[in-house]
Structures are given as structure tokens and as C-alpha cells.
Amino acid sequence: MSPPVAPAGWSRWLVPPAALSVHLSIGQAYAWSVFKPPLESALGLSGTQSALPFQLGIVMLGLSAAFGGTLVERKGPRWAMTVALVCFSSGFLISALGAASEQYWLIVLGYGFVGGIGLGIGYISPVSTLIKWFPDRPGMATGIAIMGFGGGALIASPWSAQMLESFGADSSGIALAFLVHGLSYAVFMLLGVLLVRVPRGEKPVKSAPSVVEGVQVSARSAVRTPQFWCLWVVLCMNVTAGIGILEKAAPMITDFFADTSTPVSVTAAAGFVALLSAANMAGRIGWSSTSDLIGRKNIYRVYLGVGALMYALIALLGDSSKPLFILCALVILSFYGGGFATIPAYLKDLFGTYQVGAIHGRLLTAWSTAGVLGPLIVNWIADRQEEAGKHGSALYGLSFVIMIGLLVIGFVANELVRPVHARHHIPAPRKAADVGQRQQPKSA
């Protein structure tokens, strides 16, 4: 499937909606916590077990993005979006079969493994194309698209909760909800497949520099630089801190205020998940656009430094004030989303636009690691504390302290980022296409 080239006069503002249709769909992953309590009740699972499909999905997101990044660059966004559509929707259909037959391993296989591949390919599918369409505002461009991934749960969370209420929270009701998700998202993602275009030539707009001007680093060379691994740590720490709340959001807010005079209902907990999704989405466009003004390193100082402060406030005072708990969680999730949306522009600043999609894919292995670490830390500690007879906010105190430490590590890694040494640059007389022909078969 060859990439569709935009005809003369094609508006570059048609490309972000194409990306959004895919990202809004795969962003459903952030609403997984809505399914956790019903699955635990229907199938007799622990909190750690019910997190497994989500964890595996994030692991496969990073791995498929890393191994498929160069292939996505070569095949183009339409091919990538089609693969994402097939895998993501199929994952839901397999999960529906698993829920109906009460075979939990099928849910893990479908949602986690197959659907996770769709997450990874779909996530990186528009990034390189958007940067080439918007070289003058890369942070804003990637923020618009990646905003959709953060905002997917804003739609999916109340929608899923309503389906579970209508269909029932038993295994058959969960199966039907999965089935509706799979079919609906297939139709919605198809809109992006049909609409997406790549720019004509190397200068999609008059203000755009050539994609081989300035600092350009291939994907193979990028992973050999300290800058790449500093950003890997930065992304991993920021994601771990955010995903630890997001994956367990609904049961967490319920536990935090269970022993107070104002307990949180199931419906209100689903609303909290939707609020987190809104903050995640707003942070992706708001903070990434701000990074175009103040710089990538400065914005990550905000994400990591202020994020640690927000976690400290929740740990110390969160159970005494519901508004404070919600506000701090919203800020953390806005930084979480902003970190995802800003990282492609950070990579573009350091490594150039050549193979930036492939570099981004490799960096997303940090997300795979964080997708295991964040839920594991929060769920495992909560399960152990519950076994020890603790309850309420005491289930999460230790995990929040760990998150503060991880954010401090990320802050230090960001301070170590420096411009890439000239020995890693593609020499100016060599054409990017020539380098690509020699390197792509080995790095695909």
C-alpha cells in the first residue's frame, strides 16, 4: 500500500483530523480501569491480575513501535493506520470471546498482545508525517494528534460505564461491551485511513526547511547517543508516575475516600477517570504548544519537578481534601500527556526530521517499561498493604513516595541532555535517501 500523496492545494490542516481519528480510538486504553472491578468480580481476579491486559498492551505498544518504526517510515501512514485498525479491533473481538467463555487468557491475548500491537503502530503512524507537514510548529502539530490518545478515555470511560450498566457487569455483559468497542472503533479508524496524505516532495509548506537540512541523525546512530538514553529515562520516569494513577484511577479514588463522610460512588469514579482523560488530553496540546515557546528542556523541568510536588501533596494531604486530591491528580496527568506530546519535538530538535518516526518508535520502549512498572508498583503494594490489614489511603502511601523518587531521577536525566555530537550527524554531501537505502534493511 503506497502512501497517498497530497494533491496540489491540499490543506495540511486535514492531516491532524486523520491522526485524531486513530488516536482517539486507541486512547481507549486509558479507560481500562473502568473494566477492572467488573472483571475482578466476574472472574475472581486480584487487582494485579486485572491490570495484566493493560500492562501487556503497553509493553506491546512500545515493542511494536520500536520494531515497526522504520517500516512505518517506509510504508507510510495509511499502511500503518490500516494495520492499527485491524489489530486494535481484533483485540477487542478476541477479548469479547474470552469474556463470554470466561477464559481470562483470551482477554490478555486479545486486548494485551494483539490490541497492543495496534496501539504501537497506530500511535506512531502519523508522527513523522505531521512533523513534515508542520516543521514550523512541531510541538503543536504532534500535540494535536497525540492529544487524541490522551482524550480517548474521555469518550471511552463514560461510554464503557454506560454499556456495563446496560448490558450487566457479569462476563456476558463485559463480552458484549468488548464487541461493541471493537466494531465501533474499526469504523471510526477507517476515517483516518481514508483521509491521511503525505506532503508532496520535501517541502510541504513554503516555510518548511528541507528534511535533510541542519542536524540529521539516523535511527541507528541515534540509539548510540547518550541523548537518546537520557530521553529514554526521562520518558520512562514521567510515564511511570502518570500511569500508576491512571491505570488504577477508579478504584484508587474509591479507596482514598471510603472511610470518609463523602465516599465516591462507582459512577463518580468513572467520572474521575473521564476528568483525568480530559487533563491528559489538554496537557498534550497545551504543554506541547508551550514547549514551542519556552523550549523542550524547560517544559520537562516543569513536568518532572512540579509533578514530584503534586505527588507529595497527595501523599501528605490527599485523603483530607477531595478537591486537592483531584486537582493534584489532574496536574500529574496533564504532565503525563504533555510529556508524550512533547517528546517527538524534543527528538526532532536533537536528531532532525530524518527517521524521526523510527527514533520515536525506539524511544517508546520506555513506555513499555513504564507500562509494567507503574501498575505493578501501585497494584502490588496496594495488594500487600491490604493483606496487612490496611485500607483507604494507606494502601498507596509507599507507592507515591516511590513515584516521587522516580520523577527526581527523570529530572536529573533531563538536565544531562546536550546537543548531539557531530560524529553522529549525516554528513551534508550525503543524501538522506542514500543513507536510508543502506540502513533501512538492517534497522527495519
Disulfide bonds with the S-S distance in Angstrom:
none
